Amino acid sequence: MRIHLFIKSGLLLLGLTIFSSCKEEKKTIVADKVVVNFKKEGTLTLKKPDSDSIIKTLDIEIADDEYSTQTGLMYRTTLEANQGMLFIFPNVEMRSFYMKNTKIPLDIIYIDEDKTIVSFQKNAKPMDETSLPSEVPAKYVLEVYGGLSDVWQLSVGDKINFTQTDD
């Protein structure tokens, strides 16, 4: 009788040990270690070509060297509706962007050397490495938060003008 009680107690203890080790582990969420804040480096104005009426004025960061053009808006967690990044390239050619390490959706606006919008890639998906090419050669590329080009009713043929701030 005592053996049965001992065996039952042992099985109960073993069962409780196994059950308690199956508890769900607490998960620790680690915040992003890379924090990149917006730094205004200029102002960009979007205009309708026929009336020269202003569609929108943006604060912009400028990407005009190899590092900044390769990094772009990677690692950003926010981009306000009045902010964007203007990429300035030394030449006019077919351009292609992708969303590697980019955490927010973007509209990618391709612009020719006359500062005329020539094509769009709208609502590019965060973290997607699919190529997002221009339809024609471009010298400039403007990135804004995804969906804003539709909100602002931008179209091919609209113009940009920009100024860089002095450092």
N, C-alpha and C positions, 0 to 999 in steps of 0.2 A: 504494500500500500504506500509506504513511504517512497519507494522507488518510482511509482507512478506519479506521485505528487512532485518529486524531484524532477522527473522528466518533463512533466507539464510546466513546471516553473521555468525550467531551462528553455523549453520551446517558446514560452511566452516572452522571456527575456530576449531570446534570439530574434523573435518576430518584432518586438519593439525596437531593437537595435537596427534591424534592417529597415523598418518603416521610418525611423527617425533619420536615417542616412539618405533616404529618398526625398527628403524635403526639397522644395524648389530653392535653388541658390539665389541669393539676392544679387541682382545685376547692378553694376555700377556704370552709370553713363558718364563718359568723359567728354567734357566740352571741347570744342575745336581748339586746338592749340595755336592755330594760325588765325590771327585777327587782322584784317586789312581794312583800314578806314579810308573813306573818300577824302581826297585832297584836291580842292579846286585849283586847276591850272589854267583855266580859261573859260570863255563864254561862247556858246554856239547858238545861232538863231536859225530856225527852220522857216522858210518862206514859200509862198505860192509864187510861181514865176510870172504869171500874167498880171497880177495886181501888186506884187511885191508886199502883200500883206503878211504879217508875222503869224505863223502857226503856233510856235512855241519857242521859248528861250530856255536854254539849259546851262547849268554849270557843268563843266567837263574836266575830266582828267585827260591827259594827252599821252599817248603811247607812240613814241617816235624813235626808239632805239631797240636793239635786238631783244634785250631782256624784257622791256615793258610790252613789246608787241607779242612776245611768246607767252607772257604771263597774263596779260589782259585783265579780265575781271575774275580770274580764278580765285577761289577760296572766299569770295565775298558772300556774306549772308544777307545783305540788304543793298538795295540801290533805290533811291528815291525817284519819284516821277519827274523831278526837275534836274536829274543827274544823268550823265552818260560818259562814255569813254570814246574819244576820237583817236583812231589809229591813222597816223600820217606816214605813208610809205614814200620812198624816194623815186619810185617809178610807177607807171601805169601797167597793170597786168591782171590776168585772171586771179582772183583771190579765193581762198577757201579757209573757213574757220571751223572749229569744233568746240565742244563743250566740256572737254576733259577738265576735271577738278573745278568746274563752274557749278555752283550750288543754287543759282537762281535762274529762272527762265529769261531768255533775252530775245529781243528783236535785233537782227544784224542787218544794217542798212549800208549797202554798197554805193559809193559816190565816185563820180569820175573827176578828171583833173579840172573841169569847169565848175566843180562843186554842185553838180546836178545828181540827184538820186537816180541810179540806174537799175537797181534790183534790191530785193529783200529776201531774208530768211526770217520768217516770223515764228515767235514762240518756240525757239530752240529749247529742247529738253535739257534740264540740268544733268550733268555727268555723262552725257551721250557723246561718244567719240565718232559719230557719223559725220562725214564731210558735208559742209554746208557752203557750197560754192556760189560765187557771183555769176550772173547770167552773161555779163559782159565785163571787159577789163575795168578796173577801178584803181584809184590812187588813195582814196580815203575810205575808212569804214567807221561807222558810228554804231555803238552798242548802247541800247536802252533797255529798260525793264520790259519783259515779254508782254505783248499785247498793246503797248502804247502807240505803236505806229498806226494801228487801226483806230484807237481812241482819238488820235490826232488827225485821222483821215489823210495820212501821208500817201503820196503816190509817186510813181516814176515821173520824173520831170520837175519835182519840187527841188528847191535849192537850199544850200546851207551857206552860212557865213560864220566865221569864227575869229576870235582874238585870243591870244595867249596872254596870261598875266605875267608881269615882270616879277622875277624872284629877287 
